[in-house]
Amino acid sequence: MKIGIVGLPNVGKSTLFNSITNAGAECANYPFCTIEPNVGVVAVPDERLEKLAEIYKPQKVTNAIVEFVDIAGLVKGASKGEGLGNKFLSHIREVDSIIQVVRCFESDNIVHVDGSVDPVRDIETINFELIFADLETIEKRLDRARKLLKADKKYQFEIDTLEKVKSVLNSGKCARTLDYNEEEKEVLRESFLLTMKPVLYVANVSENEIEHPESNDNVKKVIEYAHKEGTEVIPLCVKIEEELSSLEKDEKQEMLEALGLKESGLDKLIKASYKLLGLISFLTAGEPEVRAWTIKIGTKAPQAAGKIHSDIERGFIKAEVISYDELMNCSGSMVQAREKGLIRSEGKDYVMEDGDIVLFKFNV
């Protein structure tokens, strides 16, 4: 699952990407420094794995992962090919969700592509370009569906659905702001609309605002805008996160305490990104390995087993399940949990929950 990091030039995109991935993407104070997208695979922070590792002393600990893509900065007119517009839009089409970095700090040393800091204007610059691109896609599909309608009336539903989306796009809102039934979702899935992708906003603040970012007026504007969309905002200082990412674990903890923070903004962001994709983790624990396995919300036990090996899914008999919290209440002892009757035997229809610790039983 891929998450695209987008934003106007010089808002801190590539610095954020570097901080998340330590991949060393080029970062400079001029537009279009990033042309080809940089890709980094990131471990999802999970305190549960650390606790389980203390109990089982495994040879290996494996976190869930998310892939981040640093996409070139966008400018007004991208949907018409301005700047790196067409390339930018094609790269967004390939990701599953979007993190939009929004500049909320003032600085005379870092130029803003539009000459001043205005986070809502910046968000709308990007959203409008995605909307324009989606309107073009919708118009092409409508033309096709209207022609096919003459031979088959079933295309009327497709036309109605596309017209519904066209109306909201023309009002300046993203397609994701509407509610859809399953049939409408199926129609739209084939269109790969850019504004259907889930979004999370990162409000990039200055170093002296990191302890209380909510006092920043620009952050307040982003939160207000996001609230109307039903999206989440994570305020952080990209510059500080870059420093934190270069430190060892103990040094990082010391710096966080000095800043008055419980966890880094990046850890919050990576966890929120995982959630944004509609992903959860089930856990397996033993001496060889403690591991988090990634599944979509709503996945049933046999399909979850298939993440480990296709043979386990094919030969699935049952899943022995206990929640992480229940196990911790038994001091991490499976023996104690079994004595208390907390380990459940679940069948093929069981829908997995985040933090389930599972042992799958299967026929070879």
Buried (B, 14 or more C-beta within 10 A) or exposed (E): BBBBBBBBBBBBBBBBBBBBBEBEBEBEEEBBBBEEBBBBEBBBBBEBBEBBBEBBEBEEBBBBBBBBBBBBBBBBEBBEEBBBBBBBBEBBBEBBBBBBBBBBBEEEEEEBBBEEBBBEEBBBBBBBBBBBBBBEBBEEBBEEBBEBBEEEEEBEEBBEBBEBBBEBBEEEBBBBBBEBEEEBEEBBEEBEBBBBBBBBBBBBBBEEBBEEBEEBEBBBBBBEBBEEBEBBBBBBBBBBBBEBBEBEEEEBBEBBEEBEBEEBBBBBBBBBBBBBBBBBBBBBBEEEBBBBBBBEEEBBBBBBBBBBEEEBBEBBBBBBBBBBEBBBEBEBEBEEBEEEEBBBEBEEEBEBEBBBBBBBEBEE
